[in-house]
């Protein structure tokens, strides 16, 4: 079963991406560098649950 979470932009707090979470690997906080259309640059995106 897949759990989904949001990747929230560090700069503007906008939820830009949705990604599946791997289960059974423990609770690992994800931080990814993604492009934010509002900030118009790559920012750190943090895992955010619904
Ligand atoms: Zn942003």
mmCIF file of the protein (N, C-alpha, C, O) and its ligand, coordinates in Angstrom:
data_MODEL
# 
_entry.id   MODEL 
# 
loop_
_entity.id 
_entity.type 
_entity.pdbx_number_of_molecules 
1 polymer     1 
2 non-polymer 1 
# 
_entity_poly.entity_id                      1 
_entity_poly.type                           'polypeptide(L)' 
_entity_poly.nstd_linkage                   no 
_entity_poly.nstd_monomer                   no 
_entity_poly.pdbx_seq_one_letter_code       
;(UNK)(UNK)(UNK)(UNK)(UNK)(UNK)(UNK)(UNK)(UNK)(UNK)(UNK)(UNK)(UNK)(UNK)(UNK)(UNK)
(UNK)(UNK)(UNK)(UNK)(UNK)(UNK)(UNK)(UNK)(UNK)(UNK)(UNK)(UNK)(UNK)(UNK)(UNK)(UNK)
(UNK)(UNK)(UNK)(UNK)(UNK)(UNK)(UNK)(UNK)(UNK)(UNK)(UNK)(UNK)(UNK)(UNK)(UNK)(UNK)
(UNK)(UNK)
;
_entity_poly.pdbx_seq_one_letter_code_can   XXXXXXXXXXXXXXXXXXXXXXXXXXXXXXXXXXXXXXXXXXXXXXXXXX 
_entity_poly.pdbx_strand_id                 A 
# 
loop_
_entity_poly_seq.entity_id 
_entity_poly_seq.num 
_entity_poly_seq.mon_id 
_entity_poly_seq.hetero 
1 1  UNK n 
1 2  UNK n 
1 3  UNK n 
1 4  UNK n 
1 5  UNK n 
1 6  UNK n 
1 7  UNK n 
1 8  UNK n 
1 9  UNK n 
1 10 UNK n 
1 11 UNK n 
1 12 UNK n 
1 13 UNK n 
1 14 UNK n 
1 15 UNK n 
1 16 UNK n 
1 17 UNK n 
1 18 UNK n 
1 19 UNK n 
1 20 UNK n 
1 21 UNK n 
1 22 UNK n 
1 23 UNK n 
1 24 UNK n 
1 25 UNK n 
1 26 UNK n 
1 27 UNK n 
1 28 UNK n 
1 29 UNK n 
1 30 UNK n 
1 31 UNK n 
1 32 UNK n 
1 33 UNK n 
1 34 UNK n 
1 35 UNK n 
1 36 UNK n 
1 37 UNK n 
1 38 UNK n 
1 39 UNK n 
1 40 UNK n 
1 41 UNK n 
1 42 UNK n 
1 43 UNK n 
1 44 UNK n 
1 45 UNK n 
1 46 UNK n 
1 47 UNK n 
1 48 UNK n 
1 49 UNK n 
1 50 UNK n 
# 
loop_
_struct_asym.id 
_struct_asym.entity_id 
A 1 
B 2 
# 
loop_
_chem_comp.id 
_chem_comp.type 
_chem_comp.mon_nstd_flag 
UNK 'L-peptide linking' . 
ZN  non-polymer         . 
# 
_pdbx_entity_nonpoly.entity_id   2 
_pdbx_entity_nonpoly.name        ? 
_pdbx_entity_nonpoly.comp_id     ZN 
# 
_pdbx_nonpoly_scheme.asym_id         B 
_pdbx_nonpoly_scheme.entity_id       2 
_pdbx_nonpoly_scheme.mon_id          ZN 
_pdbx_nonpoly_scheme.ndb_seq_num     1 
_pdbx_nonpoly_scheme.pdb_seq_num     101 
_pdbx_nonpoly_scheme.auth_seq_num    101 
_pdbx_nonpoly_scheme.pdb_mon_id      ZN 
_pdbx_nonpoly_scheme.auth_mon_id     ZN 
_pdbx_nonpoly_scheme.pdb_strand_id   A 
_pdbx_nonpoly_scheme.pdb_ins_code    . 
# 
loop_
_atom_site.group_PDB 
_atom_site.id 
_atom_site.type_symbol 
_atom_site.label_atom_id 
_atom_site.label_alt_id 
_atom_site.label_comp_id 
_atom_site.label_asym_id 
_atom_site.label_entity_id 
_atom_site.label_seq_id 
_atom_site.pdbx_PDB_ins_code 
_atom_site.Cartn_x 
_atom_site.Cartn_y 
_atom_site.Cartn_z 
_atom_site.occupancy 
_atom_site.B_iso_or_equiv 
_atom_site.pdbx_formal_charge 
_atom_site.auth_seq_id 
_atom_site.auth_comp_id 
_atom_site.auth_asym_id 
_atom_site.auth_atom_id 
_atom_site.pdbx_PDB_model_num 
ATOM   1   N  N  . UNK A 1 1  ? 0.838  -1.198 0.000   1.00 0.00 ? 1   UNK A N  1 
ATOM   2   C  CA . UNK A 1 1  ? 0.000  0.000  0.000   1.00 0.00 ? 1   UNK A CA 1 
ATOM   3   C  C  . UNK A 1 1  ? 0.877  1.255  0.000   1.00 0.00 ? 1   UNK A C  1 
ATOM   4   O  O  . UNK A 1 1  ? 1.862  1.353  0.732   1.00 0.00 ? 1   UNK A O  1 
ATOM   5   N  N  . UNK A 1 2  ? 0.494  2.182  -0.825  1.00 0.00 ? 2   UNK A N  1 
ATOM   6   C  CA . UNK A 1 2  ? 1.303  3.378  -0.966  1.00 0.00 ? 2   UNK A CA 1 
ATOM   7   C  C  . UNK A 1 2  ? 0.723  4.546  -0.207  1.00 0.00 ? 2   UNK A C  1 
ATOM   8   O  O  . UNK A 1 2  ? -0.477 4.818  -0.234  1.00 0.00 ? 2   UNK A O  1 
ATOM   9   N  N  . UNK A 1 3  ? 1.626  5.223  0.470   1.00 0.00 ? 3   UNK A N  1 
ATOM   10  C  CA . UNK A 1 3  ? 1.241  6.456  1.141   1.00 0.00 ? 3   UNK A CA 1 
ATOM   11  C  C  . UNK A 1 3  ? 1.750  7.629  0.320   1.00 0.00 ? 3   UNK A C  1 
ATOM   12  O  O  . UNK A 1 3  ? 2.858  7.584  -0.215  1.00 0.00 ? 3   UNK A O  1 
ATOM   13  N  N  . UNK A 1 4  ? 0.963  8.654  0.222   1.00 0.00 ? 4   UNK A N  1 
ATOM   14  C  CA . UNK A 1 4  ? 1.386  9.818  -0.533  1.00 0.00 ? 4   UNK A CA 1 
ATOM   15  C  C  . UNK A 1 4  ? 1.643  10.986 0.396   1.00 0.00 ? 4   UNK A C  1 
ATOM   16  O  O  . UNK A 1 4  ? 0.987  11.154 1.424   1.00 0.00 ? 4   UNK A O  1 
ATOM   17  N  N  . UNK A 1 5  ? 2.602  11.771 0.008   1.00 0.00 ? 5   UNK A N  1 
ATOM   18  C  CA . UNK A 1 5  ? 2.858  12.976 0.797   1.00 0.00 ? 5   UNK A CA 1 
ATOM   19  C  C  . UNK A 1 5  ? 3.171  14.120 -0.150  1.00 0.00 ? 5   UNK A C  1 
ATOM   20  O  O  . UNK A 1 5  ? 3.424  13.913 -1.337  1.00 0.00 ? 5   UNK A O  1 
ATOM   21  N  N  . UNK A 1 6  ? 3.152  15.288 0.373   1.00 0.00 ? 6   UNK A N  1 
ATOM   22  C  CA . UNK A 1 6  ? 3.419  16.477 -0.422  1.00 0.00 ? 6   UNK A CA 1 
ATOM   23  C  C  . UNK A 1 6  ? 4.829  16.981 -0.178  1.00 0.00 ? 6   UNK A C  1 
ATOM   24  O  O  . UNK A 1 6  ? 5.388  16.824 0.907   1.00 0.00 ? 6   UNK A O  1 
ATOM   25  N  N  . UNK A 1 7  ? 5.386  17.586 -1.205  1.00 0.00 ? 7   UNK A N  1 
ATOM   26  C  CA . UNK A 1 7  ? 6.670  18.256 -1.050  1.00 0.00 ? 7   UNK A CA 1 
ATOM   27  C  C  . UNK A 1 7  ? 6.406  19.755 -1.052  1.00 0.00 ? 7   UNK A C  1 
ATOM   28  O  O  . UNK A 1 7  ? 5.976  20.339 -2.047  1.00 0.00 ? 7   UNK A O  1 
ATOM   29  N  N  . UNK A 1 8  ? 6.680  20.345 0.088   1.00 0.00 ? 8   UNK A N  1 
ATOM   30  C  CA . UNK A 1 8  ? 6.360  21.757 0.268   1.00 0.00 ? 8   UNK A CA 1 
ATOM   31  C  C  . UNK A 1 8  ? 7.594  22.639 0.109   1.00 0.00 ? 8   UNK A C  1 
ATOM   32  O  O  . UNK A 1 8  ? 8.654  22.358 0.670   1.00 0.00 ? 8   UNK A O  1 
ATOM   33  N  N  . UNK A 1 9  ? 7.439  23.682 -0.646  1.00 0.00 ? 9   UNK A N  1 
ATOM   34  C  CA . UNK A 1 9  ? 8.554  24.603 -0.881  1.00 0.00 ? 9   UNK A CA 1 
ATOM   35  C  C  . UNK A 1 9  ? 8.951  25.316 0.409   1.00 0.00 ? 9   UNK A C  1 
ATOM   36  O  O  . UNK A 1 9  ? 8.111  25.757 1.194   1.00 0.00 ? 9   UNK A O  1 
ATOM   37  N  N  . UNK A 1 10 ? 10.252 25.408 0.591   1.00 0.00 ? 10  UNK A N  1 
ATOM   38  C  CA . UNK A 1 10 ? 10.765 26.031 1.797   1.00 0.00 ? 10  UNK A CA 1 
ATOM   39  C  C  . UNK A 1 10 ? 10.541 27.547 1.782   1.00 0.00 ? 10  UNK A C  1 
ATOM   40  O  O  . UNK A 1 10 ? 10.364 28.174 2.826   1.00 0.00 ? 10  UNK A O  1 
ATOM   41  N  N  . UNK A 1 11 ? 10.554 28.111 0.588   1.00 0.00 ? 11  UNK A N  1 
ATOM   42  C  CA . UNK A 1 11 ? 10.447 29.552 0.474   1.00 0.00 ? 11  UNK A CA 1 
ATOM   43  C  C  . UNK A 1 11 ? 9.033  30.085 0.634   1.00 0.00 ? 11  UNK A C  1 
ATOM   44  O  O  . UNK A 1 11 ? 8.781  30.957 1.465   1.00 0.00 ? 11  UNK A O  1 
ATOM   45  N  N  . UNK A 1 12 ? 8.100  29.554 -0.175  1.00 0.00 ? 12  UNK A N  1 
ATOM   46  C  CA . UNK A 1 12 ? 6.756  30.119 -0.179  1.00 0.00 ? 12  UNK A CA 1 
ATOM   47  C  C  . UNK A 1 12 ? 5.714  29.172 0.424   1.00 0.00 ? 12  UNK A C  1 
ATOM   48  O  O  . UNK A 1 12 ? 4.528  29.499 0.468   1.00 0.00 ? 12  UNK A O  1 
ATOM   49  N  N  . UNK A 1 13 ? 6.151  28.021 0.882   1.00 0.00 ? 13  UNK A N  1 
ATOM   50  C  CA . UNK A 1 13 ? 5.266  27.047 1.529   1.00 0.00 ? 13  UNK A CA 1 
ATOM   51  C  C  . UNK A 1 13 ? 4.198  26.489 0.593   1.00 0.00 ? 13  UNK A C  1 
ATOM   52  O  O  . UNK A 1 13 ? 3.161  25.993 1.035   1.00 0.00 ? 13  UNK A O  1 
ATOM   53  N  N  . UNK A 1 14 ? 4.469  26.580 -0.690  1.00 0.00 ? 14  UNK A N  1 
ATOM   54  C  CA . UNK A 1 14 ? 3.522  26.063 -1.649  1.00 0.00 ? 14  UNK A CA 1 
ATOM   55  C  C  . UNK A 1 14 ? 3.803  24.586 -1.893  1.00 0.00 ? 14  UNK A C  1 
ATOM   56  O  O  . UNK A 1 14 ? 4.956  24.175 -2.022  1.00 0.00 ? 14  UNK A O  1 
ATOM   57  N  N  . UNK A 1 15 ? 2.742  23.797 -1.953  1.00 0.00 ? 15  UNK A N  1 
ATOM   58  C  CA . UNK A 1 15 ? 2.908  22.366 -2.188  1.00 0.00 ? 15  UNK A CA 1 
ATOM   59  C  C  . UNK A 1 15 ? 2.954  22.100 -3.687  1.00 0.00 ? 15  UNK A C  1 
ATOM   60  O  O  . UNK A 1 15 ? 1.930  22.120 -4.370  1.00 0.00 ? 15  UNK A O  1 
ATOM   61  N  N  . UNK A 1 16 ? 4.142  21.854 -4.177  1.00 0.00 ? 16  UNK A N  1 
ATOM   62  C  CA . UNK A 1 16 ? 4.346  21.745 -5.614  1.00 0.00 ? 16  UNK A CA 1 
ATOM   63  C  C  . UNK A 1 16 ? 4.309  20.317 -6.134  1.00 0.00 ? 16  UNK A C  1 
ATOM   64  O  O  . UNK A 1 16 ? 3.878  20.072 -7.261  1.00 0.00 ? 16  UNK A O  1 
ATOM   65  N  N  . UNK A 1 17 ? 4.752  19.394 -5.329  1.00 0.00 ? 17  UNK A N  1 
ATOM   66  C  CA . UNK A 1 17 ? 4.893  18.026 -5.822  1.00 0.00 ? 17  UNK A CA 1 
ATOM   67  C  C  . UNK A 1 17 ? 4.255  17.020 -4.874  1.00 0.00 ? 17  UNK A C  1 
ATOM   68  O  O  . UNK A 1 17 ? 4.155  17.227 -3.665  1.00 0.00 ? 17  UNK A O  1 
ATOM   69  N  N  . UNK A 1 18 ? 3.830  15.916 -5.489  1.00 0.00 ? 18  UNK A N  1 
ATOM   70  C  CA . UNK A 1 18 ? 3.296  14.816 -4.690  1.00 0.00 ? 18  UNK A CA 1 
ATOM   71  C  C  . UNK A 1 18 ? 4.136  13.587 -5.018  1.00 0.00 ? 18  UNK A C  1 
ATOM   72  O  O  . UNK A 1 18 ? 4.439  13.326 -6.183  1.00 0.00 ? 18  UNK A O  1 
ATOM   73  N  N  . UNK A 1 19 ? 4.501  12.850 -4.009  1.00 0.00 ? 19  UNK A N  1 
ATOM   74  C  CA . UNK A 1 19 ? 5.365  11.697 -4.246  1.00 0.00 ? 19  UNK A CA 1 
ATOM   75  C  C  . UNK A 1 19 ? 4.949  10.535 -3.356  1.00 0.00 ? 19  UNK A C  1 
ATOM   76  O  O  . UNK A 1 19 ? 4.424  10.751 -2.263  1.00 0.00 ? 19  UNK A O  1 
ATOM   77  N  N  . UNK A 1 20 ? 5.174  9.313  -3.805  1.00 0.00 ? 20  UNK A N  1 
ATOM   78  C  CA . UNK A 1 20 ? 4.850  8.152  -2.992  1.00 0.00 ? 20  UNK A CA 1 
ATOM   79  C  C  . UNK A 1 20 ? 5.900  7.939  -1.913  1.00 0.00 ? 20  UNK A C  1 
ATOM   80  O  O  . UNK A 1 20 ? 7.089  8.180  -2.122  1.00 0.00 ? 20  UNK A O  1 
ATOM   81  N  N  . UNK A 1 21 ? 5.445  7.492  -0.780  1.00 0.00 ? 21  UNK A N  1 
ATOM   82  C  CA . UNK A 1 21 ? 6.360  7.246  0.316   1.00 0.00 ? 21  UNK A CA 1 
ATOM   83  C  C  . UNK A 1 21 ? 6.589  5.754  0.450   1.00 0.00 ? 21  UNK A C  1 
ATOM   84  O  O  . UNK A 1 21 ? 5.653  4.956  0.399   1.00 0.00 ? 21  UNK A O  1 
ATOM   85  N  N  . UNK A 1 22 ? 7.842  5.397  0.620   1.00 0.00 ? 22  UNK A N  1 
ATOM   86  C  CA . UNK A 1 22 ? 8.175  3.985  0.808   1.00 0.00 ? 22  UNK A CA 1 
ATOM   87  C  C  . UNK A 1 22 ? 7.880  3.571  2.236   1.00 0.00 ? 22  UNK A C  1 
ATOM   88  O  O  . UNK A 1 22 ? 8.255  4.244  3.197   1.00 0.00 ? 22  UNK A O  1 
ATOM   89  N  N  . UNK A 1 23 ? 7.209  2.463  2.341   1.00 0.00 ? 23  UNK A N  1 
ATOM   90  C  CA . UNK A 1 23 ? 6.896  1.965  3.673   1.00 0.00 ? 23  UNK A CA 1 
ATOM   91  C  C  . UNK A 1 23 ? 7.873  0.858  4.047   1.00 0.00 ? 23  UNK A C  1 
ATOM   92  O  O  . UNK A 1 23 ? 8.424  0.173  3.185   1.00 0.00 ? 23  UNK A O  1 
ATOM   93  N  N  . UNK A 1 24 ? 8.070  0.703  5.325   1.00 0.00 ? 24  UNK A N  1 
ATOM   94  C  CA . UNK A 1 24 ? 8.962  -0.340 5.802   1.00 0.00 ? 24  UNK A CA 1 
ATOM   95  C  C  . UNK A 1 24 ? 10.403 0.091  5.918   1.00 0.00 ? 24  UNK A C  1 
ATOM   96  O  O  . UNK A 1 24 ? 11.257 -0.680 6.355   1.00 0.00 ? 24  UNK A O  1 
ATOM   97  N  N  . UNK A 1 25 ? 10.674 1.321  5.529   1.00 0.00 ? 25  UNK A N  1 
ATOM   98  C  CA . UNK A 1 25 ? 12.042 1.823  5.616   1.00 0.00 ? 25  UNK A CA 1 
ATOM   99  C  C  . UNK A 1 25 ? 12.214 2.755  6.806   1.00 0.00 ? 25  UNK A C  1 
ATOM   100 O  O  . UNK A 1 25 ? 13.268 3.370  6.973   1.00 0.00 ? 25  UNK A O  1 
ATOM   101 N  N  . UNK A 1 26 ? 11.200 2.856  7.617   1.00 0.00 ? 26  UNK A N  1 
ATOM   102 C  CA . UNK A 1 26 ? 11.257 3.778  8.740   1.00 0.00 ? 26  UNK A CA 1 
ATOM   103 C  C  . UNK A 1 26 ? 10.835 5.165  8.316   1.00 0.00 ? 26  UNK A C  1 
ATOM   104 O  O  . UNK A 1 26 ? 10.667 5.438  7.127   1.00 0.00 ? 26  UNK A O  1 
ATOM   105 N  N  . UNK A 1 27 ? 10.667 6.031  9.277   1.00 0.00 ? 27  UNK A N  1 
ATOM   106 C  CA . UNK A 1 27 ? 10.221 7.386  8.963   1.00 0.00 ? 27  UNK A CA 1 
ATOM   107 C  C  . UNK A 1 27 ? 11.419 8.256  8.627   1.00 0.00 ? 27  UNK A C  1 
ATOM   108 O  O  . UNK A 1 27 ? 12.097 8.783  9.508   1.00 0.00 ? 27  UNK A O  1 
ATOM   109 N  N  . UNK A 1 28 ? 11.660 8.392  7.340   1.00 0.00 ? 28  UNK A N  1 
ATOM   110 C  CA . UNK A 1 28 ? 12.779 9.222  6.893   1.00 0.00 ? 28  UNK A CA 1 
ATOM   111 C  C  . UNK A 1 28 ? 12.246 10.528 6.325   1.00 0.00 ? 28  UNK A C  1 
ATOM   112 O  O  . UNK A 1 28 ? 11.432 10.532 5.402   1.00 0.00 ? 28  UNK A O  1 
ATOM   113 N  N  . UNK A 1 29 ? 12.702 11.602 6.871   1.00 0.00 ? 29  UNK A N  1 
ATOM   114 C  CA . UNK A 1 29 ? 12.284 12.913 6.379   1.00 0.00 ? 29  UNK A CA 1 
ATOM   115 C  C  . UNK A 1 29 ? 12.969 13.209 5.057   1.00 0.00 ? 29  UNK A C  1 
ATOM   116 O  O  . UNK A 1 29 ? 14.192 13.141 4.932   1.00 0.00 ? 29  UNK A O  1 
ATOM   117 N  N  . UNK A 1 30 ? 12.161 13.530 4.102   1.00 0.00 ? 30  UNK A N  1 
ATOM   118 C  CA . UNK A 1 30 ? 12.713 13.799 2.789   1.00 0.00 ? 30  UNK A CA 1 
ATOM   119 C  C  . UNK A 1 30 ? 12.930 15.288 2.575   1.00 0.00 ? 30  UNK A C  1 
ATOM   120 O  O  . UNK A 1 30 ? 12.126 16.128 2.977   1.00 0.00 ? 30  UNK A O  1 
ATOM   121 N  N  . UNK A 1 31 ? 14.044 15.577 1.928   1.00 0.00 ? 31  UNK A N  1 
ATOM   122 C  CA . UNK A 1 31 ? 14.308 16.945 1.534   1.00 0.00 ? 31  UNK A CA 1 
ATOM   123 C  C  . UNK A 1 31 ? 14.872 16.900 0.123   1.00 0.00 ? 31  UNK A C  1 
ATOM   124 O  O  . UNK A 1 31 ? 15.929 16.317 -0.119  1.00 0.00 ? 31  UNK A O  1 
ATOM   125 N  N  . UNK A 1 32 ? 14.163 17.515 -0.793  1.00 0.00 ? 32  UNK A N  1 
ATOM   126 C  CA . UNK A 1 32 ? 14.593 17.442 -2.178  1.00 0.00 ? 32  UNK A CA 1 
ATOM   127 C  C  . UNK A 1 32 ? 14.678 18.831 -2.780  1.00 0.00 ? 32  UNK A C  1 
ATOM   128 O  O  . UNK A 1 32 ? 13.922 19.735 -2.423  1.00 0.00 ? 32  UNK A O  1 
ATOM   129 N  N  . UNK A 1 33 ? 15.609 18.975 -3.696  1.00 0.00 ? 33  UNK A N  1 
ATOM   130 C  CA . UNK A 1 33 ? 15.733 20.239 -4.397  1.00 0.00 ? 33  UNK A CA 1 
ATOM   131 C  C  . UNK A 1 33 ? 14.887 20.176 -5.656  1.00 0.00 ? 33  UNK A C  1 
ATOM   132 O  O  . UNK A 1 33 ? 15.165 19.412 -6.580  1.00 0.00 ? 33  UNK A O  1 
ATOM   133 N  N  . UNK A 1 34 ? 13.843 21.001 -5.668  1.00 0.00 ? 34  UNK A N  1 
ATOM   134 C  CA . UNK A 1 34 ? 12.928 21.009 -6.812  1.00 0.00 ? 34  UNK A CA 1 
ATOM   135 C  C  . UNK A 1 34 ? 12.719 22.431 -7.298  1.00 0.00 ? 34  UNK A C  1 
ATOM   136 O  O  . UNK A 1 34 ? 12.971 23.405 -6.589  1.00 0.00 ? 34  UNK A O  1 
ATOM   137 N  N  . UNK A 1 35 ? 12.252 22.512 -8.523  1.00 0.00 ? 35  UNK A N  1 
ATOM   138 C  CA . UNK A 1 35 ? 11.987 23.831 -9.068  1.00 0.00 ? 35  UNK A CA 1 
ATOM   139 C  C  . UNK A 1 35 ? 10.616 24.320 -8.619  1.00 0.00 ? 35  UNK A C  1 
ATOM   140 O  O  . UNK A 1 35 ? 9.613  23.619 -8.757  1.00 0.00 ? 35  UNK A O  1 
ATOM   141 N  N  . UNK A 1 36 ? 10.593 25.521 -8.086  1.00 0.00 ? 36  UNK A N  1 
ATOM   142 C  CA . UNK A 1 36 ? 9.337  26.116 -7.661  1.00 0.00 ? 36  UNK A CA 1 
ATOM   143 C  C  . UNK A 1 36 ? 8.946  27.213 -8.643  1.00 0.00 ? 36  UNK A C  1 
ATOM   144 O  O  . UNK A 1 36 ? 9.722  28.130 -8.912  1.00 0.00 ? 36  UNK A O  1 
ATOM   145 N  N  . UNK A 1 37 ? 7.724  27.103 -9.175  1.00 0.00 ? 37  UNK A N  1 
ATOM   146 C  CA . UNK A 1 37 ? 7.277  28.055 -10.190 1.00 0.00 ? 37  UNK A CA 1 
ATOM   147 C  C  . UNK A 1 37 ? 7.007  29.426 -9.582  1.00 0.00 ? 37  UNK A C  1 
ATOM   148 O  O  . UNK A 1 37 ? 7.087  30.444 -10.270 1.00 0.00 ? 37  UNK A O  1 
ATOM   149 N  N  . UNK A 1 38 ? 6.692  29.450 -8.312  1.00 0.00 ? 38  UNK A N  1 
ATOM   150 C  CA . UNK A 1 38 ? 6.396  30.737 -7.682  1.00 0.00 ? 38  UNK A CA 1 
ATOM   151 C  C  . UNK A 1 38 ? 7.687  31.483 -7.323  1.00 0.00 ? 38  UNK A C  1 
ATOM   152 O  O  . UNK A 1 38 ? 7.804  32.693 -7.517  1.00 0.00 ? 38  UNK A O  1 
ATOM   153 N  N  . UNK A 1 39 ? 8.653  30.714 -6.791  1.00 0.00 ? 39  UNK A N  1 
ATOM   154 C  CA . UNK A 1 39 ? 9.940  31.321 -6.451  1.00 0.00 ? 39  UNK A CA 1 
ATOM   155 C  C  . UNK A 1 39 ? 10.812 31.505 -7.693  1.00 0.00 ? 39  UNK A C  1 
ATOM   156 O  O  . UNK A 1 39 ? 11.775 32.272 -7.693  1.00 0.00 ? 39  UNK A O  1 
ATOM   157 N  N  . UNK A 1 40 ? 10.453 30.788 -8.735  1.00 0.00 ? 40  UNK A N  1 
ATOM   158 C  CA . UNK A 1 40 ? 11.197 30.821 -9.994  1.00 0.00 ? 40  UNK A CA 1 
ATOM   159 C  C  . UNK A 1 40 ? 12.640 30.385 -9.819  1.00 0.00 ? 40  UNK A C  1 
ATOM   160 O  O  . UNK A 1 40 ? 13.541 30.909 -10.474 1.00 0.00 ? 40  UNK A O  1 
ATOM   161 N  N  . UNK A 1 41 ? 12.846 29.451 -8.958  1.00 0.00 ? 41  UNK A N  1 
ATOM   162 C  CA . UNK A 1 41 ? 14.188 28.906 -8.758  1.00 0.00 ? 41  UNK A CA 1 
ATOM   163 C  C  . UNK A 1 41 ? 14.078 27.584 -8.027  1.00 0.00 ? 41  UNK A C  1 
ATOM   164 O  O  . UNK A 1 41 ? 13.011 27.197 -7.552  1.00 0.00 ? 41  UNK A O  1 
ATOM   165 N  N  . UNK A 1 42 ? 15.219 26.897 -7.948  1.00 0.00 ? 42  UNK A N  1 
ATOM   166 C  CA . UNK A 1 42 ? 15.230 25.639 -7.217  1.00 0.00 ? 42  UNK A CA 1 
ATOM   167 C  C  . UNK A 1 42 ? 15.319 25.926 -5.723  1.00 0.00 ? 42  UNK A C  1 
ATOM   168 O  O  . UNK A 1 42 ? 16.185 26.671 -5.263  1.00 0.00 ? 42  UNK A O  1 
ATOM   169 N  N  . UNK A 1 43 ? 14.424 25.331 -5.000  1.00 0.00 ? 43  UNK A N  1 
ATOM   170 C  CA . UNK A 1 43 ? 14.432 25.496 -3.554  1.00 0.00 ? 43  UNK A CA 1 
ATOM   171 C  C  . UNK A 1 43 ? 14.342 24.135 -2.893  1.00 0.00 ? 43  UNK A C  1 
ATOM   172 O  O  . UNK A 1 43 ? 14.023 23.141 -3.546  1.00 0.00 ? 43  UNK A O  1 
ATOM   173 N  N  . UNK A 1 44 ? 14.618 24.088 -1.619  1.00 0.00 ? 44  UNK A N  1 
ATOM   174 C  CA . UNK A 1 44 ? 14.487 22.845 -0.871  1.00 0.00 ? 44  UNK A CA 1 
ATOM   175 C  C  . UNK A 1 44 ? 13.007 22.580 -0.600  1.00 0.00 ? 44  UNK A C  1 
ATOM   176 O  O  . UNK A 1 44 ? 12.275 23.454 -0.135  1.00 0.00 ? 44  UNK A O  1 
ATOM   177 N  N  . UNK A 1 45 ? 12.592 21.358 -0.900  1.00 0.00 ? 45  UNK A N  1 
ATOM   178 C  CA . UNK A 1 45 ? 11.209 20.981 -0.643  1.00 0.00 ? 45  UNK A CA 1 
ATOM   179 C  C  . UNK A 1 45 ? 11.180 19.917 0.435   1.00 0.00 ? 45  UNK A C  1 
ATOM   180 O  O  . UNK A 1 45 ? 11.892 18.915 0.367   1.00 0.00 ? 45  UNK A O  1 
ATOM   181 N  N  . UNK A 1 46 ? 10.351 20.153 1.419   1.00 0.00 ? 46  UNK A N  1 
ATOM   182 C  CA . UNK A 1 46 ? 10.277 19.238 2.538   1.00 0.00 ? 46  UNK A CA 1 
ATOM   183 C  C  . UNK A 1 46 ? 9.009  18.404 2.477   1.00 0.00 ? 46  UNK A C  1 
ATOM   184 O  O  . UNK A 1 46 ? 7.970  18.820 1.965   1.00 0.00 ? 46  UNK A O  1 
ATOM   185 N  N  . UNK A 1 47 ? 9.147  17.220 3.018   1.00 0.00 ? 47  UNK A N  1 
ATOM   186 C  CA . UNK A 1 47 ? 8.012  16.313 3.077   1.00 0.00 ? 47  UNK A CA 1 
ATOM   187 C  C  . UNK A 1 47 ? 6.934  16.873 3.997   1.00 0.00 ? 47  UNK A C  1 
ATOM   188 O  O  . UNK A 1 47 ? 7.209  17.312 5.113   1.00 0.00 ? 47  UNK A O  1 
ATOM   189 N  N  . UNK A 1 48 ? 5.709  16.846 3.501   1.00 0.00 ? 48  UNK A N  1 
ATOM   190 C  CA . UNK A 1 48 ? 4.609  17.364 4.304   1.00 0.00 ? 48  UNK A CA 1 
ATOM   191 C  C  . UNK A 1 48 ? 3.428  16.424 4.162   1.00 0.00 ? 48  UNK A C  1 
ATOM   192 O  O  . UNK A 1 48 ? 2.964  16.149 3.055   1.00 0.00 ? 48  UNK A O  1 
ATOM   193 N  N  . UNK A 1 49 ? 2.954  15.943 5.280   1.00 0.00 ? 49  UNK A N  1 
ATOM   194 C  CA . UNK A 1 49 ? 1.804  15.045 5.215   1.00 0.00 ? 49  UNK A CA 1 
ATOM   195 C  C  . UNK A 1 49 ? 0.513  15.816 5.022   1.00 0.00 ? 49  UNK A C  1 
ATOM   196 O  O  . UNK A 1 49 ? 0.442  17.007 5.326   1.00 0.00 ? 49  UNK A O  1 
ATOM   197 N  N  . UNK A 1 50 ? -0.484 15.155 4.528   1.00 0.00 ? 50  UNK A N  1 
ATOM   198 C  CA . UNK A 1 50 ? -1.781 15.751 4.253   1.00 0.00 ? 50  UNK A CA 1 
ATOM   199 C  C  . UNK A 1 50 ? -2.400 16.343 5.507   1.00 0.00 ? 50  UNK A C  1 
ATOM   200 O  O  . UNK A 1 50 ? -3.502 16.890 5.453   1.00 0.00 ? 50  UNK A O  1 
HETATM 201 ZN ZN . ZN  B 2 .  ? 8.454  28.438 -3.602  1.00 0.00 ? 101 ZN  A ZN 1 
# 
